[in-house]
Amino acid sequence: MQVAGAARKINEEAKIYDKKLQEIKYDKREFPHCIVLVSELFGFGDWKKIIVEICSAMLENRIYLNVMDLSEFMQYVGHARGCADRFNLMLIERVEAFVKHETINMKLNFTYEQDKSET
């Protein structure tokens, strides 16, 4: 699994470069986030084997692994409103829901409390 190899490289604090060969600085967390984007995530089919593989990869590599389609990912980006901590928390909560419900097909349901600093 390529995600496992990438997680190992992060844990080894390997240098990562963009396509212009500029080093990408990243905040190495105890449990890094790994996101697998697919064009579309269908609600039908037998996902049991995939779910087991995702859970195994998370446990063996100490990562948060989210598999989602592009439209769901963009919803997370939009709802994070530019806040990396909010994005991080939403991804952690998504993994918790994935583990609790043992399903790869989840629907977003965001609720907001108005932040007094935003008024």
Backbone as a chain_set.jsonl record, in Angstrom:
{"seq": "MQVAGAARKINEEAKIYDKKLQEIKYDKREFPHCIVLVSELFGFGDWKKIIVEICSAMLENRIYLNVMDLSEFMQYVGHARGCADRFNLMLIERVEAFVKHETINMKLNFTYEQDKSET", "coords": {"N": [[0.85, -1.171, 0.0], [0.7, 2.1, -0.978], [0.212, 4.283, 0.679], [1.054, 3.457, 3.191], [3.822, 3.304, 2.778], [4.381, 6.001, 2.309], [3.69, 7.054, 4.804], [5.647, 5.864, 6.406], [7.912, 7.166, 5.412], [7.386, 9.777, 6.231], [7.48, 9.411, 9.011], [10.145, 8.782, 9.226], [11.149, 11.213, 8.827], [11.801, 12.057, 6.26], [12.854, 14.104, 3.52], [10.617, 15.987, 1.531], [9.656, 16.894, -1.721], [8.338, 19.344, -4.026], [6.996, 19.564, -7.415], [8.715, 21.378, -8.555], [11.042, 20.927, -7.36], [11.352, 22.102, -4.899], [11.752, 22.069, -1.447], [9.248, 20.748, 0.645], [7.974, 21.902, 3.552], [6.755, 20.385, 6.436], [4.507, 19.773, 9.145], [5.265, 17.428, 11.317], [3.168, 15.268, 12.724], [2.123, 13.275, 15.549], [0.313, 11.341, 14.687], [0.017, 11.285, 11.48], [-2.084, 12.678, 8.867], [-3.476, 10.903, 6.207], [-4.783, 11.097, 3.051], [-6.781, 9.605, 0.715], [-7.821, 10.263, -2.399], [-10.549, 9.707, -4.496], [-12.239, 9.543, -7.654], [-14.983, 9.08, -7.569], [-17.065, 7.799, -5.04], [-18.771, 5.034, -4.614], [-21.943, 4.052, -3.267], [-22.749, 1.464, -3.217], [-21.874, -2.046, -3.2], [-19.426, -4.412, -1.931], [-17.65, -3.526, 0.703], [-16.222, -4.54, 2.783], [-13.647, -5.835, 2.875], [-11.955, -3.75, 2.073], [-12.422, -1.917, 4.124], [-11.336, -3.304, 6.306], [-8.653, -3.351, 5.471], [-8.072, -0.604, 5.488], [-8.377, -0.007, 8.23], [-6.385, -1.688, 9.281], [-4.099, -0.542, 8.095], [-4.124, 1.952, 9.345], [-3.68, 1.25, 12.041], [-1.228, -0.205, 11.95], [0.547, 1.677, 10.929], [0.274, 3.972, 12.362], [-1.433, 6.188, 11.573], [-3.913, 8.557, 10.448], [-6.312, 7.67, 8.248], [-8.116, 8.644, 5.531], [-10.45, 7.891, 3.096], [-11.913, 9.317, 0.423], [-14.188, 10.942, -1.874], [-13.596, 13.474, -4.382], [-15.479, 15.581, -4.27], [-16.456, 15.441, -1.636], [-14.092, 15.922, -0.232], [-13.596, 18.574, -1.012], [-15.718, 19.813, 0.261], [-14.95, 19.533, 2.929], [-12.646, 21.126, 2.88], [-13.808, 23.609, 2.296], [-15.521, 23.987, 4.526], [-13.644, 24.128, 6.531], [-12.694, 26.635, 6.322], [-10.185, 27.85, 5.841], [-8.739, 27.316, 8.139], [-6.303, 25.455, 9.534], [-6.255, 23.927, 11.908], [-8.976, 23.456, 12.344], [-9.581, 21.958, 10.065], [-7.931, 19.734, 10.531], [-9.146, 18.723, 12.895], [-11.695, 18.072, 11.905], [-11.048, 16.012, 10.125], [-10.037, 14.102, 11.898], [-12.36, 13.587, 13.378], [-13.867, 12.465, 11.332], [-12.485, 10.074, 10.853], [-12.932, 8.842, 13.33], [-15.719, 8.467, 13.167], [-15.791, 6.754, 10.983], [-14.523, 4.457, 12.036], [-16.27, 3.848, 14.141], [-18.74, 3.342, 12.824], [-18.063, 1.601, 10.844], [-18.089, 1.956, 8.014], [-17.472, 3.035, 4.703], [-18.833, 4.864, 3.344], [-19.954, 7.868, 4.038], [-21.936, 10.656, 4.981], [-21.694, 14.173, 4.983], [-22.462, 16.348, 7.669], [-22.628, 19.262, 8.73], [-22.682, 21.506, 11.436], [-22.837, 24.758, 12.756], [-21.616, 26.856, 15.318], [-21.914, 30.173, 16.003], [-19.004, 31.965, 16.033], [-17.925, 34.272, 18.321], [-15.895, 36.05, 17.713], [-16.16, 36.361, 15.027], [-18.285, 37.998, 14.513]], "CA": [[0.0, 0.0, 0.0], [1.529, 3.293, -1.109], [-0.006, 5.167, 1.831], [1.919, 2.965, 4.267], [5.179, 3.727, 2.451], [4.463, 7.454, 2.528], [3.671, 7.268, 6.256], [6.979, 5.499, 6.905], [8.839, 8.242, 5.038], [7.111, 10.91, 7.126], [8.005, 9.054, 10.334], [11.609, 8.833, 9.12], [11.435, 12.621, 8.586], [12.404, 12.204, 4.937], [12.536, 15.356, 2.846], [9.616, 15.867, 0.479], [9.835, 17.99, -2.675], [7.267, 19.551, -4.993], [7.441, 19.303, -8.784], [9.786, 22.328, -8.883], [12.151, 20.485, -6.515], [11.413, 22.91, -3.681], [11.416, 21.238, -0.294], [7.973, 21.03, 1.305], [8.076, 21.823, 5.013], [5.512, 19.872, 6.992], [4.443, 19.592, 10.592], [5.129, 15.998, 11.591], [2.316, 14.998, 13.874], [2.255, 11.901, 16.036], [-0.486, 10.547, 13.767], [-0.226, 12.116, 10.302], [-3.267, 12.423, 8.054], [-3.294, 10.44, 4.843], [-6.06, 11.205, 2.36], [-6.833, 8.976, -0.598], [-8.912, 10.859, -3.167], [-11.052, 8.95, -5.638], [-13.141, 10.389, -8.435], [-16.343, 8.888, -7.065], [-17.148, 6.723, -4.056], [-20.111, 4.483, -4.773], [-22.598, 3.562, -2.053], [-23.051, 0.034, -3.318], [-20.715, -2.926, -3.28], [-18.931, -5.014, -0.703], [-16.491, -2.752, 1.128], [-15.668, -5.116, 4.018], [-12.201, -6.066, 2.76], [-11.311, -2.432, 2.028], [-12.517, -1.354, 5.481], [-10.338, -4.006, 7.122], [-7.333, -2.889, 5.039], [-7.897, 0.766, 5.971], [-8.157, -0.085, 9.684], [-5.059, -2.281, 9.491], [-3.088, 0.452, 7.723], [-4.085, 2.981, 10.386], [-3.065, 0.694, 13.247], [0.158, -0.599, 11.72], [1.384, 2.811, 10.541], [-0.027, 5.11, 13.236], [-1.895, 7.27, 10.712], [-5.339, 8.738, 10.195], [-6.482, 7.432, 6.813], [-9.432, 8.969, 5.008], [-10.705, 7.641, 1.682], [-13.091, 10.121, 0.096], [-14.18, 11.456, -3.237], [-13.154, 14.86, -4.494], [-16.513, 16.531, -3.832], [-16.47, 15.441, -0.17], [-12.87, 16.597, 0.201], [-13.77, 20.011, -1.206], [-16.614, 20.27, 1.318], [-14.124, 19.682, 4.129], [-11.799, 22.31, 2.693], [-14.668, 24.781, 2.414], [-16.003, 24.138, 5.902], [-12.514, 24.475, 7.396], [-12.57, 28.094, 6.181], [-8.792, 28.289, 5.913], [-8.158, 27.033, 9.449], [-5.676, 24.13, 9.533], [-6.679, 23.184, 13.094], [-10.359, 23.016, 12.114], [-9.487, 20.897, 9.066], [-7.35, 18.604, 11.257], [-10.164, 18.185, 13.786], [-12.755, 17.448, 11.099], [-10.542, 14.745, 9.601], [-9.993, 13.166, 13.028], [-13.744, 13.194, 13.655], [-14.298, 11.583, 10.251], [-11.89, 8.751, 11.12], [-13.661, 8.277, 14.468], [-17.022, 8.01, 12.663], [-15.502, 5.599, 10.135], [-14.242, 3.311, 12.907], [-17.475, 3.556, 14.906], [-19.823, 2.828, 11.989], [-17.484, 0.624, 9.923], [-18.549, 2.193, 6.652], [-16.668, 3.972, 3.931], [-19.781, 5.836, 2.784], [-20.485, 8.755, 5.069], [-22.428, 11.942, 4.491], [-21.331, 15.292, 5.84], [-23.544, 17.07, 8.326], [-21.95, 20.292, 9.51], [-23.443, 22.52, 12.15], [-21.932, 25.799, 13.216], [-21.944, 27.801, 16.369], [-21.312, 31.444, 15.618], [-17.848, 32.386, 16.82], [-18.107, 35.686, 18.686], [-14.872, 36.873, 17.066], [-16.516, 36.521, 13.616], [-19.416, 38.929, 14.372]], "C": [[0.9, 1.239, 0.0], [1.394, 4.232, 0.082], [0.907, 4.752, 2.979], [3.367, 3.385, 4.023], [5.378, 5.216, 2.678], [4.498, 7.766, 4.021], [5.028, 6.929, 6.87], [7.986, 6.605, 6.607], [8.635, 9.466, 5.927], [7.687, 10.629, 8.507], [9.534, 9.062, 10.361], [12.097, 10.264, 8.906], [12.199, 12.827, 7.28], [11.998, 13.549, 4.344], [11.56, 15.072, 1.71], [9.732, 17.103, -0.399], [8.614, 18.109, -3.583], [7.828, 19.348, -6.402], [8.529, 20.268, -9.262], [11.035, 22.063, -8.047], [12.399, 21.41, -5.325], [10.991, 22.023, -2.518], [10.1, 21.699, 0.333], [8.179, 20.84, 2.804], [6.729, 21.349, 5.545], [5.646, 19.682, 8.487], [4.221, 18.108, 10.855], [4.344, 15.818, 12.88], [2.548, 13.564, 14.326], [1.494, 10.932, 15.13], [-0.779, 11.412, 12.542], [-1.526, 11.722, 9.592], [-2.841, 11.951, 6.677], [-4.679, 10.458, 4.197], [-5.913, 10.569, 0.994], [-8.056, 9.544, -1.306], [-9.259, 9.964, -4.343], [-12.045, 9.829, -6.376], [-14.58, 10.276, -7.945], [-16.342, 7.68, -6.129], [-18.586, 6.202, -4.059], [-20.648, 3.914, -3.466], [-22.908, 2.087, -2.089], [-21.757, -0.764, -3.405], [-20.303, -3.441, -1.918], [-17.611, -4.357, -0.33], [-15.773, -3.372, 2.327], [-14.151, -5.285, 3.964], [-11.44, -4.736, 2.769], [-11.307, -1.805, 3.414], [-11.485, -1.994, 6.396], [-8.937, -3.529, 6.763], [-7.052, -1.468, 5.529], [-7.598, 0.755, 7.466], [-6.774, -0.654, 10.001], [-3.954, -1.281, 9.19], [-2.979, 1.533, 8.793], [-3.377, 2.474, 11.634], [-1.581, 0.417, 13.062], [1.086, 0.592, 11.49], [1.164, 4.063, 11.37], [-0.39, 6.346, 12.414], [-3.406, 7.386, 10.819], [-5.503, 8.614, 8.684], [-7.926, 7.694, 6.417], [-9.466, 8.675, 3.52], [-11.994, 8.375, 1.358], [-13.028, 10.57, -1.357], [-13.884, 12.956, -3.213], [-14.204, 15.845, -3.992], [-16.601, 16.585, -2.308], [-15.246, 16.173, 0.374], [-13.025, 18.11, 0.094], [-14.747, 20.59, -0.184], [-15.839, 20.461, 2.62], [-13.246, 20.928, 4.04], [-12.625, 23.574, 2.889], [-15.126, 25.033, 3.842], [-14.877, 24.464, 6.885], [-12.247, 25.978, 7.359], [-11.137, 28.594, 6.4], [-8.084, 28.006, 7.222], [-7.621, 25.595, 9.475], [-6.111, 23.304, 10.735], [-8.099, 22.652, 12.939], [-10.374, 21.847, 11.13], [-8.972, 19.606, 9.714], [-8.409, 17.934, 12.137], [-11.269, 17.483, 13.006], [-12.302, 16.104, 10.535], [-10.445, 13.694, 10.71], [-11.391, 12.671, 13.346], [-14.283, 12.267, 12.574], [-13.75, 10.169, 10.455], [-12.616, 8.081, 12.287], [-15.013, 7.736, 14.024], [-16.854, 6.778, 11.783], [-15.307, 4.345, 10.99], [-15.518, 2.889, 13.659], [-18.527, 2.855, 14.049], [-19.367, 1.783, 10.972], [-18.068, 0.738, 8.52], [-17.665, 3.222, 5.981], [-17.534, 5.09, 3.361], [-20.416, 6.643, 3.896], [-20.932, 10.048, 4.416], [-22.062, 13.017, 5.49], [-22.576, 15.931, 6.424], [-22.897, 18.081, 9.254], [-22.96, 21.194, 10.194], [-22.437, 23.508, 12.706], [-22.505, 26.512, 14.416], [-21.212, 29.069, 15.999], [-20.188, 31.79, 16.565], [-17.981, 33.885, 17.079], [-17.08, 36.584, 18.024], [-15.214, 37.13, 15.599], [-17.652, 37.522, 13.429], [-18.973, 40.349, 14.251]], "O": [[1.752, 1.399, 0.873], [2.356, 4.904, 0.453], [1.471, 5.606, 3.664], [4.064, 3.778, 4.959], [6.419, 5.642, 3.179], [5.247, 8.641, 4.457], [5.5, 7.637, 7.759], [8.815, 6.941, 7.452], [9.601, 10.115, 6.327], [8.31, 11.502, 9.11], [10.14, 9.318, 11.401], [13.3, 10.51, 8.813], [13.112, 13.649, 7.195], [10.92, 14.066, 4.638], [11.662, 14.057, 1.021], [9.885, 18.219, 0.098], [7.942, 17.12, -3.875], [8.998, 19.0, -6.563], [9.192, 20.005, -10.265], [11.965, 22.869, -8.027], [13.515, 21.491, -4.81], [9.99, 21.312, -2.601], [9.875, 22.894, 0.523], [8.517, 19.748, 3.261], [5.683, 21.859, 5.143], [6.735, 19.463, 9.02], [3.125, 17.59, 10.642], [4.799, 16.169, 13.968], [3.095, 12.745, 13.588], [1.974, 9.835, 14.842], [-1.728, 12.196, 12.56], [-1.997, 10.59, 9.704], [-1.95, 12.533, 6.058], [-5.631, 9.896, 4.74], [-5.037, 10.94, 0.212], [-9.189, 9.335, -0.871], [-8.384, 9.52, -5.087], [-12.625, 10.748, -5.797], [-15.309, 11.268, -7.911], [-15.694, 6.67, -6.402], [-19.497, 6.864, -3.562], [-19.898, 3.362, -2.662], [-23.299, 1.516, -1.071], [-20.685, -0.213, -3.654], [-20.774, -2.963, -0.885], [-16.583, -4.598, -0.963], [-14.814, -2.792, 2.835], [-13.451, -4.917, 4.907], [-10.393, -4.623, 3.408], [-10.304, -1.227, 3.834], [-10.831, -1.302, 7.176], [-8.112, -3.321, 7.653], [-5.932, -1.159, 5.937], [-6.674, 1.428, 7.92], [-6.08, -0.156, 10.887], [-2.983, -1.179, 9.94], [-1.879, 1.981, 9.117], [-2.565, 3.189, 12.222], [-0.769, 0.764, 13.92], [2.272, 0.529, 11.816], [1.785, 5.096, 11.121], [0.239, 7.398, 12.53], [-4.091, 6.447, 11.224], [-4.897, 9.373, 7.927], [-8.844, 7.04, 6.912], [-8.615, 9.149, 2.768], [-13.041, 8.097, 1.941], [-11.967, 10.578, -1.982], [-13.921, 13.604, -2.167], [-13.86, 16.841, -3.356], [-16.798, 17.661, -1.743], [-15.349, 16.95, 1.324], [-12.633, 18.843, 1.001], [-14.611, 21.753, 0.198], [-16.051, 21.442, 3.332], [-13.121, 21.685, 5.003], [-12.192, 24.504, 3.569], [-15.116, 26.172, 4.31], [-15.131, 25.017, 7.955], [-11.634, 26.523, 8.278], [-10.909, 29.613, 7.051], [-6.937, 28.416, 7.401], [-8.394, 24.637, 9.442], [-6.318, 22.098, 10.605], [-8.394, 21.531, 13.353], [-11.089, 20.865, 11.334], [-9.508, 18.524, 9.474], [-8.546, 16.71, 12.12], [-11.728, 16.413, 13.407], [-13.091, 15.161, 10.475], [-10.74, 12.522, 10.478], [-11.596, 11.477, 13.562], [-15.076, 11.373, 12.869], [-14.463, 9.186, 10.255], [-12.885, 6.881, 12.238], [-15.416, 6.656, 14.459], [-17.675, 5.862, 11.829], [-15.871, 3.292, 10.69], [-15.797, 1.697, 13.788], [-19.14, 1.883, 14.491], [-20.195, 1.154, 10.313], [-18.484, -0.254, 7.921], [-17.175, 4.157, 6.615], [-17.027, 6.133, 2.948], [-21.301, 6.165, 4.606], [-20.364, 10.478, 3.412], [-22.115, 12.799, 6.701], [-23.607, 16.042, 5.761], [-22.648, 17.791, 10.424], [-23.964, 21.591, 9.603], [-21.324, 23.137, 13.08], [-23.71, 26.74, 14.517], [-20.016, 29.039, 15.711], [-20.399, 31.897, 17.773], [-18.132, 34.67, 16.142], [-17.353, 37.761, 17.791], [-14.629, 38.019, 14.981], [-17.964, 37.872, 12.291], [-19.805, 41.247, 14.127]]}, "num_chains": 1, "name": "protein.A"}
